[in-house]
Amino acid sequence: MQPVTLIGAPTDVGASIRGTSMGPEALRVAEIAGALARNGLQVTDFGNLSGPGNPGQLPVDGMRHLQEVLAWNQLVFDAAYGCFASGRMPLLMGGDHCLAIGSISAAARHCRETGKRLLVLWLDAHADANTGSTSPTGNIHGMPVACLCGDGPAPLTALSGITPAMSPRSIRQVGIRSVDAGEKLRLRELGLTVYDMRYIDENGMRQTMEQALAGIDANTHLHVSFDVDFLDAQIAPGVGTPVRGGPTYREAHLALEMIEDTGALGSLDVLELNPARDVHNQTAELVVDLLESLFGKSTL
């Protein structure tokens, strides 16, 4: 496994519910660096990026805080791309899910330059494929998938150097259970591969992950974008937009263990952790526990 660099992005500019700006510190309090180091990883904490604050404004042309979102994603892109250039794995600690535009754009550029095949595993309760015309809130944390697939403001869609940053066929979503009406149509148009909670209920997490990880080989760069609300709200209350009926503790561990088994993990987002909604930092501690499975911890 490559050495890992922790990158804090303390912002909630992509959301209307405040609090994810405190996510990086909550993960540090839960001893994320020490937990990964116990599993044999070389871990460096880059510290926090410094970007614009949340102005608390209403959406303009269907999007809230576009300039601030662009600034934060440029910072994330530069930091993540710098990690790739130095042979390190970026682990982005957010922050809301709009930041995935920057981190995945960096992975896409890195893969183009190295001849790797990019595959994005999107673990989330939400599809995040809205646009300014379909979003009921204007929150850009509900739009990163659309932006990565070329549907959004040019400064965001072209962040990787080309538009779109990646093909929808290279994104596989797991755990989805909350999709807006206009977003459903866009998902069908994109042809995105979605394993929603009904699929998981009917087929089990093992078969779901076998399908989601199918085709990975030695030339695959796997980027995992882990929205903490992927988890069931009963075990992970510390998120801004909780949705009941998500994966259980054991299902989540299995999913991350199976990702680790591929040996293809190349970059990671941990986003939407909201300590303001948490109870005694239990969600952050749960996330760190799960990340140990993603980085090789096993029972035997």
C-alpha angles and dihedrals in degrees: 000000000000119000111269129230118201112216118191118209105181103191143115098185092123093059139058094218110075127221111071087098086078093054099097093054092047089056090049090050087052086056099244093166094052093046092054092044090055087062092058099265125140103230129191123183109218090191125227128323114233117225142146121308126244108274093195094226131156120254119279116207089351097309132096121216096350096167093049091047090051092050093051093046091051089053091049092046093052094047095046094045089050089055092053091049090055095046096254132127114240116223106191115207110198168245119174126333096261085082090072088078089068098040096046093043087057091050090048092053091046091051093049090052095046099038093244124147111239119219120178121203108199111200106189147122088230131056093220091206099125124125131204089270097049103036114103091203108032090231110149092208083078093055111054096104091052091048093050089051091053102263110119144048112339096238089059100038092049097045092111091054097261136055120265100028090209145353120268086232088069094060122083118184124205130188098019114164107145120061128159119234097250090041091060091060091049092051090055091048092051093047091224118179107241126182101191126189092268089058090050091047092051099041106024129239095276095059091040092056092044087058094042092051097041116131097024112146140165091285095055123108105201116203115191116201104194115192106191091222086070083086123078110272091234091068098030110040094155099092134099098232109030119186122193122232102046130140117305126236093266094043090052092049091050092049093052094043090054090050089053090050090064092064087213102107108130105160139005143202123201104189145163096035105152114191091185087069096040133099115233091329091291094143093053090048090050091050092051089049090053093046089058087062090049090054099047111282111146137171095241 
